[in-house]
Amino acid sequence: MKTKRFYYVKFASDIGNIGSVINEILCRLSCLNGVDDAFVFETKVILNELIVNAVKHGNNCSSNKSVKVSVSVINDQYLLFAIQDEGEGCPHNYAESDGRPDNINNCCSLLESGRGIVVVKCLCEKLKFNKKGNRVLVLKRIHSS
């Protein structure tokens, strides 16, 4: 398996930093083969949801804490995203199911939280949290044009 780090950043946990991090990643995607508009849109949704969660819920928007984001390319076919915050971790064990809702009612019943993770799981091949729940790995297949 050939893995190459594509992007890495560590930034202060401030909502104002998120847009520039995501834009930088999306700009760099243009050099990859097989990237289309749908892939870019799905990647933007995934990154936005997970990085916002890290800043808001993981680090409670504390600028004294940081968020690490890395993106790697695996075999020119997948992107691997790793997002880590310095928080106490996610209280839910998302890793035990495949994350896809059994039916639309389960998805709609998520009131104020949890919907974003369901969306992310539907847009990627694999999503896995570390045991503590403050680091998430996402595997996303690069679309072919």
MODELLER restraints for C-alpha pairs under 7 A, 6 or more apart:
rsr = mdl.restraints
at = mdl.atoms
rsr.add(forms.Gaussian(group=physical.xy_distance, feature=features.Distance(at['CA:1:A'], at['CA:74:A']), mean=6.94, stdev=0.5))
rsr.add(forms.Gaussian(group=physical.xy_distance, feature=features.Distance(at['CA:1:A'], at['CA:75:A']), mean=6.20, stdev=0.5))
rsr.add(forms.Gaussian(group=physical.xy_distance, feature=features.Distance(at['CA:2:A'], at['CA:74:A']), mean=5.67, stdev=0.5))
rsr.add(forms.Gaussian(group=physical.xy_distance, feature=features.Distance(at['CA:2:A'], at['CA:75:A']), mean=5.00, stdev=0.5))
rsr.add(forms.Gaussian(group=physical.xy_distance, feature=features.Distance(at['CA:3:A'], at['CA:72:A']), mean=6.52, stdev=0.5))
rsr.add(forms.Gaussian(group=physical.xy_distance, feature=features.Distance(at['CA:3:A'], at['CA:73:A']), mean=5.60, stdev=0.5))
rsr.add(forms.Gaussian(group=physical.xy_distance, feature=features.Distance(at['CA:3:A'], at['CA:74:A']), mean=4.45, stdev=0.5))
rsr.add(forms.Gaussian(group=physical.xy_distance, feature=features.Distance(at['CA:3:A'], at['CA:75:A']), mean=6.32, stdev=0.5))
rsr.add(forms.Gaussian(group=physical.xy_distance, feature=features.Distance(at['CA:4:A'], at['CA:72:A']), mean=5.42, stdev=0.5))
rsr.add(forms.Gaussian(group=physical.xy_distance, feature=features.Distance(at['CA:4:A'], at['CA:73:A']), mean=5.25, stdev=0.5))
rsr.add(forms.Gaussian(group=physical.xy_distance, feature=features.Distance(at['CA:4:A'], at['CA:74:A']), mean=6.59, stdev=0.5))
rsr.add(forms.Gaussian(group=physical.xy_distance, feature=features.Distance(at['CA:5:A'], at['CA:71:A']), mean=6.16, stdev=0.5))
rsr.add(forms.Gaussian(group=physical.xy_distance, feature=features.Distance(at['CA:5:A'], at['CA:72:A']), mean=4.19, stdev=0.5))
rsr.add(forms.Gaussian(group=physical.xy_distance, feature=features.Distance(at['CA:5:A'], at['CA:73:A']), mean=6.37, stdev=0.5))
rsr.add(forms.Gaussian(group=physical.xy_distance, feature=features.Distance(at['CA:6:A'], at['CA:71:A']), mean=5.34, stdev=0.5))
rsr.add(forms.Gaussian(group=physical.xy_distance, feature=features.Distance(at['CA:6:A'], at['CA:72:A']), mean=4.79, stdev=0.5))
rsr.add(forms.Gaussian(group=physical.xy_distance, feature=features.Distance(at['CA:6:A'], at['CA:73:A']), mean=6.25, stdev=0.5))
rsr.add(forms.Gaussian(group=physical.xy_distance, feature=features.Distance(at['CA:7:A'], at['CA:70:A']), mean=5.47, stdev=0.5))
rsr.add(forms.Gaussian(group=physical.xy_distance, feature=features.Distance(at['CA:7:A'], at['CA:71:A']), mean=5.00, stdev=0.5))
rsr.add(forms.Gaussian(group=physical.xy_distance, feature=features.Distance(at['CA:7:A'], at['CA:72:A']), mean=6.79, stdev=0.5))
rsr.add(forms.Gaussian(group=physical.xy_distance, feature=features.Distance(at['CA:8:A'], at['CA:69:A']), mean=5.69, stdev=0.5))
rsr.add(forms.Gaussian(group=physical.xy_distance, feature=features.Distance(at['CA:8:A'], at['CA:70:A']), mean=4.25, stdev=0.5))
rsr.add(forms.Gaussian(group=physical.xy_distance, feature=features.Distance(at['CA:8:A'], at['CA:71:A']), mean=6.42, stdev=0.5))
rsr.add(forms.Gaussian(group=physical.xy_distance, feature=features.Distance(at['CA:9:A'], at['CA:68:A']), mean=5.82, stdev=0.5))
rsr.add(forms.Gaussian(group=physical.xy_distance, feature=features.Distance(at['CA:9:A'], at['CA:69:A']), mean=5.43, stdev=0.5))
rsr.add(forms.Gaussian(group=physical.xy_distance, feature=features.Distance(at['CA:9:A'], at['CA:70:A']), mean=6.50, stdev=0.5))
rsr.add(forms.Gaussian(group=physical.xy_distance, feature=features.Distance(at['CA:10:A'], at['CA:66:A']), mean=6.47, stdev=0.5))
rsr.add(forms.Gaussian(group=physical.xy_distance, feature=features.Distance(at['CA:10:A'], at['CA:67:A']), mean=5.62, stdev=0.5))
rsr.add(forms.Gaussian(group=physical.xy_distance, feature=features.Distance(at['CA:10:A'], at['CA:68:A']), mean=4.36, stdev=0.5))
rsr.add(forms.Gaussian(group=physical.xy_distance, feature=features.Distance(at['CA:10:A'], at['CA:69:A']), mean=6.42, stdev=0.5))
rsr.add(forms.Gaussian(group=physical.xy_distance, feature=features.Distance(at['CA:11:A'], at['CA:66:A']), mean=5.34, stdev=0.5))
rsr.add(forms.Gaussian(group=physical.xy_distance, feature=features.Distance(at['CA:11:A'], at['CA:67:A']), mean=5.54, stdev=0.5))
rsr.add(forms.Gaussian(group=physical.xy_distance, feature=features.Distance(at['CA:11:A'], at['CA:68:A']), mean=6.66, stdev=0.5))
rsr.add(forms.Gaussian(group=physical.xy_distance, feature=features.Distance(at['CA:12:A'], at['CA:63:A']), mean=5.19, stdev=0.5))
rsr.add(forms.Gaussian(group=physical.xy_distance, feature=features.Distance(at['CA:12:A'], at['CA:64:A']), mean=6.84, stdev=0.5))
rsr.add(forms.Gaussian(group=physical.xy_distance, feature=features.Distance(at['CA:12:A'], at['CA:65:A']), mean=6.04, stdev=0.5))
rsr.add(forms.Gaussian(group=physical.xy_distance, feature=features.Distance(at['CA:12:A'], at['CA:66:A']), mean=4.44, stdev=0.5))
rsr.add(forms.Gaussian(group=physical.xy_distance, feature=features.Distance(at['CA:12:A'], at['CA:67:A']), mean=6.47, stdev=0.5))
rsr.add(forms.Gaussian(group=physical.xy_distance, feature=features.Distance(at['CA:13:A'], at['CA:55:A']), mean=5.13, stdev=0.5))
rsr.add(forms.Gaussian(group=physical.xy_distance, feature=features.Distance(at['CA:13:A'], at['CA:59:A']), mean=6.66, stdev=0.5))
rsr.add(forms.Gaussian(group=physical.xy_distance, feature=features.Distance(at['CA:13:A'], at['CA:61:A']), mean=5.47, stdev=0.5))
rsr.add(forms.Gaussian(group=physical.xy_distance, feature=features.Distance(at['CA:13:A'], at['CA:62:A']), mean=5.75, stdev=0.5))
rsr.add(forms.Gaussian(group=physical.xy_distance, feature=features.Distance(at['CA:13:A'], at['CA:63:A']), mean=4.76, stdev=0.5))
rsr.add(forms.Gaussian(group=physical.xy_distance, feature=features.Distance(at['CA:13:A'], at['CA:65:A']), mean=5.68, stdev=0.5))
rsr.add(forms.Gaussian(group=physical.xy_distance, feature=features.Distance(at['CA:13:A'], at['CA:66:A']), mean=4.91, stdev=0.5))
rsr.add(forms.Gaussian(group=physical.xy_distance, feature=features.Distance(at['CA:13:A'], at['CA:67:A']), mean=5.98, stdev=0.5))
rsr.add(forms.Gaussian(group=physical.xy_distance, feature=features.Distance(at['CA:14:A'], at['CA:55:A']), mean=6.55, stdev=0.5))
rsr.add(forms.Gaussian(group=physical.xy_distance, feature=features.Distance(at['CA:14:A'], at['CA:61:A']), mean=5.63, stdev=0.5))
rsr.add(forms.Gaussian(group=physical.xy_distance, feature=features.Distance(at['CA:14:A'], at['CA:63:A']), mean=5.76, stdev=0.5))
rsr.add(forms.Gaussian(group=physical.xy_distance, feature=features.Distance(at['CA:15:A'], at['CA:55:A']), mean=6.75, stdev=0.5))
rsr.add(forms.Gaussian(group=physical.xy_distance, feature=features.Distance(at['CA:18:A'], at['CA:51:A']), mean=6.98, stdev=0.5))
rsr.add(forms.Gaussian(group=physical.xy_distance, feature=features.Distance(at['CA:22:A'], at['CA:44:A']), mean=6.90, stdev=0.5))
rsr.add(forms.Gaussian(group=physical.xy_distance, feature=features.Distance(at['CA:22:A'], at['CA:47:A']), mean=6.70, stdev=0.5))
rsr.add(forms.Gaussian(group=physical.xy_distance, feature=features.Distance(at['CA:26:A'], at['CA:40:A']), mean=6.71, stdev=0.5))
rsr.add(forms.Gaussian(group=physical.xy_distance, feature=features.Distance(at['CA:34:A'], at['CA:142:A']), mean=6.18, stdev=0.5))
rsr.add(forms.Gaussian(group=physical.xy_distance, feature=features.Distance(at['CA:34:A'], at['CA:143:A']), mean=5.21, stdev=0.5))
rsr.add(forms.Gaussian(group=physical.xy_distance, feature=features.Distance(at['CA:34:A'], at['CA:144:A']), mean=4.03, stdev=0.5))
rsr.add(forms.Gaussian(group=physical.xy_distance, feature=features.Distance(at['CA:34:A'], at['CA:145:A']), mean=4.91, stdev=0.5))
rsr.add(forms.Gaussian(group=physical.xy_distance, feature=features.Distance(at['CA:35:A'], at['CA:142:A']), mean=6.33, stdev=0.5))
rsr.add(forms.Gaussian(group=physical.xy_distance, feature=features.Distance(at['CA:35:A'], at['CA:143:A']), mean=5.78, stdev=0.5))
rsr.add(forms.Gaussian(group=physical.xy_distance, feature=features.Distance(at['CA:35:A'], at['CA:144:A']), mean=6.62, stdev=0.5))
rsr.add(forms.Gaussian(group=physical.xy_distance, feature=features.Distance(at['CA:35:A'], at['CA:145:A']), mean=6.69, stdev=0.5))
rsr.add(forms.Gaussian(group=physical.xy_distance, feature=features.Distance(at['CA:36:A'], at['CA:143:A']), mean=6.80, stdev=0.5))
rsr.add(forms.Gaussian(group=physical.xy_distance, feature=features.Distance(at['CA:36:A'], at['CA:145:A']), mean=6.24, stdev=0.5))
rsr.add(forms.Gaussian(group=physical.xy_distance, feature=features.Distance(at['CA:39:A'], at['CA:143:A']), mean=6.28, stdev=0.5))
rsr.add(forms.Gaussian(group=physical.xy_distance, feature=features.Distance(at['CA:42:A'], at['CA:123:A']), mean=6.40, stdev=0.5))
rsr.add(forms.Gaussian(group=physical.xy_distance, feature=features.Distance(at['CA:46:A'], at['CA:120:A']), mean=5.33, stdev=0.5))
rsr.add(forms.Gaussian(group=physical.xy_distance, feature=features.Distance(at['CA:49:A'], at['CA:116:A']), mean=6.05, stdev=0.5))
rsr.add(forms.Gaussian(group=physical.xy_distance, feature=features.Distance(at['CA:51:A'], at['CA:83:A']), mean=6.81, stdev=0.5))
rsr.add(forms.Gaussian(group=physical.xy_distance, feature=features.Distance(at['CA:54:A'], at['CA:67:A']), mean=6.79, stdev=0.5))
rsr.add(forms.Gaussian(group=physical.xy_distance, feature=features.Distance(at['CA:54:A'], at['CA:84:A']), mean=6.86, stdev=0.5))
rsr.add(forms.Gaussian(group=physical.xy_distance, feature=features.Distance(at['CA:54:A'], at['CA:85:A']), mean=5.37, stdev=0.5))
rsr.add(forms.Gaussian(group=physical.xy_distance, feature=features.Distance(at['CA:55:A'], at['CA:61:A']), mean=5.27, stdev=0.5))
rsr.add(forms.Gaussian(group=physical.xy_distance, feature=features.Distance(at['CA:55:A'], at['CA:67:A']), mean=6.94, stdev=0.5))
rsr.add(forms.Gaussian(group=physical.xy_distance, feature=features.Distance(at['CA:58:A'], at['CA:85:A']), mean=5.86, stdev=0.5))
rsr.add(forms.Gaussian(group=physical.xy_distance, feature=features.Distance(at['CA:58:A'], at['CA:86:A']), mean=6.68, stdev=0.5))
rsr.add(forms.Gaussian(group=physical.xy_distance, feature=features.Distance(at['CA:58:A'], at['CA:87:A']), mean=4.45, stdev=0.5))
rsr.add(forms.Gaussian(group=physical.xy_distance, feature=features.Distance(at['CA:58:A'], at['CA:88:A']), mean=6.78, stdev=0.5))
rsr.add(forms.Gaussian(group=physical.xy_distance, feature=features.Distance(at['CA:58:A'], at['CA:89:A']), mean=6.43, stdev=0.5))
rsr.add(forms.Gaussian(group=physical.xy_distance, feature=features.Distance(at['CA:58:A'], at['CA:134:A']), mean=6.77, stdev=0.5))
rsr.add(forms.Gaussian(group=physical.xy_distance, feature=features.Distance(at['CA:59:A'], at['CA:65:A']), mean=6.31, stdev=0.5))
rsr.add(forms.Gaussian(group=physical.xy_distance, feature=features.Distance(at['CA:59:A'], at['CA:85:A']), mean=6.32, stdev=0.5))
rsr.add(forms.Gaussian(group=physical.xy_distance, feature=features.Distance(at['CA:59:A'], at['CA:86:A']), mean=6.00, stdev=0.5))
rsr.add(forms.Gaussian(group=physical.xy_distance, feature=features.Distance(at['CA:59:A'], at['CA:87:A']), mean=4.92, stdev=0.5))
rsr.add(forms.Gaussian(group=physical.xy_distance, feature=features.Distance(at['CA:65:A'], at['CA:86:A']), mean=6.18, stdev=0.5))
rsr.add(forms.Gaussian(group=physical.xy_distance, feature=features.Distance(at['CA:66:A'], at['CA:85:A']), mean=6.25, stdev=0.5))
rsr.add(forms.Gaussian(group=physical.xy_distance, feature=features.Distance(at['CA:66:A'], at['CA:86:A']), mean=6.49, stdev=0.5))
rsr.add(forms.Gaussian(group=physical.xy_distance, feature=features.Distance(at['CA:67:A'], at['CA:84:A']), mean=5.65, stdev=0.5))
rsr.add(forms.Gaussian(group=physical.xy_distance, feature=features.Distance(at['CA:67:A'], at['CA:85:A']), mean=4.63, stdev=0.5))
rsr.add(forms.Gaussian(group=physical.xy_distance, feature=features.Distance(at['CA:68:A'], at['CA:83:A']), mean=5.68, stdev=0.5))
rsr.add(forms.Gaussian(group=physical.xy_distance, feature=features.Distance(at['CA:68:A'], at['CA:84:A']), mean=5.18, stdev=0.5))
rsr.add(forms.Gaussian(group=physical.xy_distance, feature=features.Distance(at['CA:68:A'], at['CA:85:A']), mean=6.57, stdev=0.5))
rsr.add(forms.Gaussian(group=physical.xy_distance, feature=features.Distance(at['CA:69:A'], at['CA:82:A']), mean=5.67, stdev=0.5))
rsr.add(forms.Gaussian(group=physical.xy_distance, feature=features.Distance(at['CA:69:A'], at['CA:83:A']), mean=4.65, stdev=0.5))
rsr.add(forms.Gaussian(group=physical.xy_distance, feature=features.Distance(at['CA:69:A'], at['CA:84:A']), mean=6.68, stdev=0.5))
rsr.add(forms.Gaussian(group=physical.xy_distance, feature=features.Distance(at['CA:70:A'], at['CA:81:A']), mean=5.78, stdev=0.5))
rsr.add(forms.Gaussian(group=physical.xy_distance, feature=features.Distance(at['CA:70:A'], at['CA:82:A']), mean=5.22, stdev=0.5))
rsr.add(forms.Gaussian(group=physical.xy_distance, feature=features.Distance(at['CA:70:A'], at['CA:83:A']), mean=6.72, stdev=0.5))
rsr.add(forms.Gaussian(group=physical.xy_distance, feature=features.Distance(at['CA:71:A'], at['CA:79:A']), mean=6.60, stdev=0.5))
rsr.add(forms.Gaussian(group=physical.xy_distance, feature=features.Distance(at['CA:71:A'], at['CA:80:A']), mean=5.56, stdev=0.5))
rsr.add(forms.Gaussian(group=physical.xy_distance, feature=features.Distance(at['CA:71:A'], at['CA:81:A']), mean=4.62, stdev=0.5))
rsr.add(forms.Gaussian(group=physical.xy_distance, feature=features.Distance(at['CA:71:A'], at['CA:82:A']), mean=6.52, stdev=0.5))
rsr.add(forms.Gaussian(group=physical.xy_distance, feature=features.Distance(at['CA:72:A'], at['CA:79:A']), mean=5.61, stdev=0.5))
rsr.add(forms.Gaussian(group=physical.xy_distance, feature=features.Distance(at['CA:72:A'], at['CA:80:A']), mean=5.05, stdev=0.5))
rsr.add(forms.Gaussian(group=physical.xy_distance, feature=features.Distance(at['CA:72:A'], at['CA:81:A']), mean=6.62, stdev=0.5))
rsr.add(forms.Gaussian(group=physical.xy_distance, feature=features.Distance(at['CA:73:A'], at['CA:79:A']), mean=4.71, stdev=0.5))
rsr.add(forms.Gaussian(group=physical.xy_distance, feature=features.Distance(at['CA:73:A'], at['CA:80:A']), mean=6.29, stdev=0.5))
rsr.add(forms.Gaussian(group=physical.xy_distance, feature=features.Distance(at['CA:77:A'], at['CA:141:A']), mean=5.92, stdev=0.5))
rsr.add(forms.Gaussian(group=physical.xy_distance, feature=features.Distance(at['CA:77:A'], at['CA:142:A']), mean=5.41, stdev=0.5))
rsr.add(forms.Gaussian(group=physical.xy_distance, feature=features.Distance(at['CA:78:A'], at['CA:139:A']), mean=6.57, stdev=0.5))
rsr.add(forms.Gaussian(group=physical.xy_distance, feature=features.Distance(at['CA:78:A'], at['CA:140:A']), mean=5.44, stdev=0.5))
rsr.add(forms.Gaussian(group=physical.xy_distance, feature=features.Distance(at['CA:78:A'], at['CA:141:A']), mean=4.32, stdev=0.5))
rsr.add(forms.Gaussian(group=physical.xy_distance, feature=features.Distance(at['CA:78:A'], at['CA:142:A']), mean=5.26, stdev=0.5))
rsr.add(forms.Gaussian(group=physical.xy_distance, feature=features.Distance(at['CA:79:A'], at['CA:139:A']), mean=5.84, stdev=0.5))
rsr.add(forms.Gaussian(group=physical.xy_distance, feature=features.Distance(at['CA:79:A'], at['CA:140:A']), mean=5.19, stdev=0.5))
rsr.add(forms.Gaussian(group=physical.xy_distance, feature=features.Distance(at['CA:79:A'], at['CA:141:A']), mean=6.35, stdev=0.5))
rsr.add(forms.Gaussian(group=physical.xy_distance, feature=features.Distance(at['CA:79:A'], at['CA:142:A']), mean=6.77, stdev=0.5))
rsr.add(forms.Gaussian(group=physical.xy_distance, feature=features.Distance(at['CA:80:A'], at['CA:137:A']), mean=6.83, stdev=0.5))
rsr.add(forms.Gaussian(group=physical.xy_distance, feature=features.Distance(at['CA:80:A'], at['CA:138:A']), mean=5.58, stdev=0.5))
rsr.add(forms.Gaussian(group=physical.xy_distance, feature=features.Distance(at['CA:80:A'], at['CA:139:A']), mean=4.71, stdev=0.5))
rsr.add(forms.Gaussian(group=physical.xy_distance, feature=features.Distance(at['CA:80:A'], at['CA:140:A']), mean=6.48, stdev=0.5))
rsr.add(forms.Gaussian(group=physical.xy_distance, feature=features.Distance(at['CA:81:A'], at['CA:137:A']), mean=5.57, stdev=0.5))
rsr.add(forms.Gaussian(group=physical.xy_distance, feature=features.Distance(at['CA:81:A'], at['CA:138:A']), mean=5.02, stdev=0.5))
rsr.add(forms.Gaussian(group=physical.xy_distance, feature=features.Distance(at['CA:81:A'], at['CA:139:A']), mean=6.59, stdev=0.5))
rsr.add(forms.Gaussian(group=physical.xy_distance, feature=features.Distance(at['CA:82:A'], at['CA:135:A']), mean=6.93, stdev=0.5))
rsr.add(forms.Gaussian(group=physical.xy_distance, feature=features.Distance(at['CA:82:A'], at['CA:136:A']), mean=5.68, stdev=0.5))
rsr.add(forms.Gaussian(group=physical.xy_distance, feature=features.Distance(at['CA:82:A'], at['CA:137:A']), mean=4.62, stdev=0.5))
rsr.add(forms.Gaussian(group=physical.xy_distance, feature=features.Distance(at['CA:82:A'], at['CA:138:A']), mean=6.58, stdev=0.5))
rsr.add(forms.Gaussian(group=physical.xy_distance, feature=features.Distance(at['CA:83:A'], at['CA:135:A']), mean=5.59, stdev=0.5))
rsr.add(forms.Gaussian(group=physical.xy_distance, feature=features.Distance(at['CA:83:A'], at['CA:136:A']), mean=5.43, stdev=0.5))
rsr.add(forms.Gaussian(group=physical.xy_distance, feature=features.Distance(at['CA:83:A'], at['CA:137:A']), mean=6.74, stdev=0.5))
rsr.add(forms.Gaussian(group=physical.xy_distance, feature=features.Distance(at['CA:84:A'], at['CA:134:A']), mean=5.66, stdev=0.5))
rsr.add(forms.Gaussian(group=physical.xy_distance, feature=features.Distance(at['CA:84:A'], at['CA:135:A']), mean=4.14, stdev=0.5))
rsr.add(forms.Gaussian(group=physical.xy_distance, feature=features.Distance(at['CA:84:A'], at['CA:136:A']), mean=6.49, stdev=0.5))
rsr.add(forms.Gaussian(group=physical.xy_distance, feature=features.Distance(at['CA:85:A'], at['CA:134:A']), mean=5.56, stdev=0.5))
rsr.add(forms.Gaussian(group=physical.xy_distance, feature=features.Distance(at['CA:85:A'], at['CA:135:A']), mean=6.54, stdev=0.5))
rsr.add(forms.Gaussian(group=physical.xy_distance, feature=features.Distance(at['CA:86:A'], at['CA:134:A']), mean=6.80, stdev=0.5))
rsr.add(forms.Gaussian(group=physical.xy_distance, feature=features.Distance(at['CA:87:A'], at['CA:134:A']), mean=6.20, stdev=0.5))
rsr.add(forms.Gaussian(group=physical.xy_distance, feature=features.Distance(at['CA:88:A'], at['CA:134:A']), mean=6.74, stdev=0.5))
rsr.add(forms.Gaussian(group=physical.xy_distance, feature=features.Distance(at['CA:89:A'], at['CA:132:A']), mean=5.26, stdev=0.5))
rsr.add(forms.Gaussian(group=physical.xy_distance, feature=features.Distance(at['CA:89:A'], at['CA:133:A']), mean=4.10, stdev=0.5))
rsr.add(forms.Gaussian(group=physical.xy_distance, feature=features.Distance(at['CA:89:A'], at['CA:134:A']), mean=4.25, stdev=0.5))
rsr.add(forms.Gaussian(group=physical.xy_distance, feature=features.Distance(at['CA:90:A'], at['CA:133:A']), mean=4.43, stdev=0.5))
rsr.add(forms.Gaussian(group=physical.xy_distance, feature=features.Distance(at['CA:90:A'], at['CA:134:A']), mean=6.16, stdev=0.5))
rsr.add(forms.Gaussian(group=physical.xy_distance, feature=features.Distance(at['CA:95:A'], at['CA:128:A']), mean=5.41, stdev=0.5))
rsr.add(forms.Gaussian(group=physical.xy_distance, feature=features.Distance(at['CA:95:A'], at['CA:129:A']), mean=6.05, stdev=0.5))
rsr.add(forms.Gaussian(group=physical.xy_distance, feature=features.Distance(at['CA:99:A'], at['CA:118:A']), mean=5.98, stdev=0.5))
rsr.add(forms.Gaussian(group=physical.xy_distance, feature=features.Distance(at['CA:99:A'], at['CA:121:A']), mean=5.77, stdev=0.5))
rsr.add(forms.Gaussian(group=physical.xy_distance, feature=features.Distance(at['CA:100:A'], at['CA:118:A']), mean=6.26, stdev=0.5))
rsr.add(forms.Gaussian(group=physical.xy_distance, feature=features.Distance(at['CA:100:A'], at['CA:121:A']), mean=6.49, stdev=0.5))
rsr.add(forms.Gaussian(group=physical.xy_distance, feature=features.Distance(at['CA:100:A'], at['CA:122:A']), mean=6.28, stdev=0.5))
rsr.add(forms.Gaussian(group=physical.xy_distance, feature=features.Distance(at['CA:101:A'], at['CA:107:A']), mean=5.81, stdev=0.5))
rsr.add(forms.Gaussian(group=physical.xy_distance, feature=features.Distance(at['CA:107:A'], at['CA:115:A']), mean=6.76, stdev=0.5))
rsr.add(forms.Gaussian(group=physical.xy_distance, feature=features.Distance(at['CA:121:A'], at['CA:127:A']), mean=6.22, stdev=0.5))
rsr.add(forms.Gaussian(group=physical.xy_distance, feature=features.Distance(at['CA:124:A'], at['CA:138:A']), mean=6.87, stdev=0.5))
rsr.add(forms.Gaussian(group=physical.xy_distance, feature=features.Distance(at['CA:124:A'], at['CA:139:A']), mean=6.07, stdev=0.5))
rsr.add(forms.Gaussian(group=physical.xy_distance, feature=features.Distance(at['CA:124:A'], at['CA:140:A']), mean=4.79, stdev=0.5))
rsr.add(forms.Gaussian(group=physical.xy_distance, feature=features.Distance(at['CA:125:A'], at['CA:139:A']), mean=5.53, stdev=0.5))
rsr.add(forms.Gaussian(group=physical.xy_distance, feature=features.Distance(at['CA:125:A'], at['CA:140:A']), mean=5.48, stdev=0.5))
rsr.add(forms.Gaussian(group=physical.xy_distance, feature=features.Distance(at['CA:125:A'], at['CA:141:A']), mean=6.80, stdev=0.5))
rsr.add(forms.Gaussian(group=physical.xy_distance, feature=features.Distance(at['CA:126:A'], at['CA:138:A']), mean=5.68, stdev=0.5))
rsr.add(forms.Gaussian(group=physical.xy_distance, feature=features.Distance(at['CA:126:A'], at['CA:139:A']), mean=5.04, stdev=0.5))
rsr.add(forms.Gaussian(group=physical.xy_distance, feature=features.Distance(at['CA:127:A'], at['CA:136:A']), mean=6.98, stdev=0.5))
rsr.add(forms.Gaussian(group=physical.xy_distance, feature=features.Distance(at['CA:127:A'], at['CA:137:A']), mean=5.66, stdev=0.5))
rsr.add(forms.Gaussian(group=physical.xy_distance, feature=features.Distance(at['CA:127:A'], at['CA:138:A']), mean=4.56, stdev=0.5))
rsr.add(forms.Gaussian(group=physical.xy_distance, feature=features.Distance(at['CA:127:A'], at['CA:139:A']), mean=6.50, stdev=0.5))
rsr.add(forms.Gaussian(group=physical.xy_distance, feature=features.Distance(at['CA:128:A'], at['CA:136:A']), mean=5.62, stdev=0.5))
rsr.add(forms.Gaussian(group=physical.xy_distance, feature=features.Distance(at['CA:128:A'], at['CA:137:A']), mean=5.22, stdev=0.5))
rsr.add(forms.Gaussian(group=physical.xy_distance, feature=features.Distance(at['CA:128:A'], at['CA:138:A']), mean=6.63, stdev=0.5))
rsr.add(forms.Gaussian(group=physical.xy_distance, feature=features.Distance(at['CA:129:A'], at['CA:135:A']), mean=5.69, stdev=0.5))
rsr.add(forms.Gaussian(group=physical.xy_distance, feature=features.Distance(at['CA:129:A'], at['CA:136:A']), mean=4.39, stdev=0.5))
rsr.add(forms.Gaussian(group=physical.xy_distance, feature=features.Distance(at['CA:129:A'], at['CA:137:A']), mean=6.37, stdev=0.5))
rsr.add(forms.Gaussian(group=physical.xy_distance, feature=features.Distance(at['CA:130:A'], at['CA:136:A']), mean=6.41, stdev=0.5))
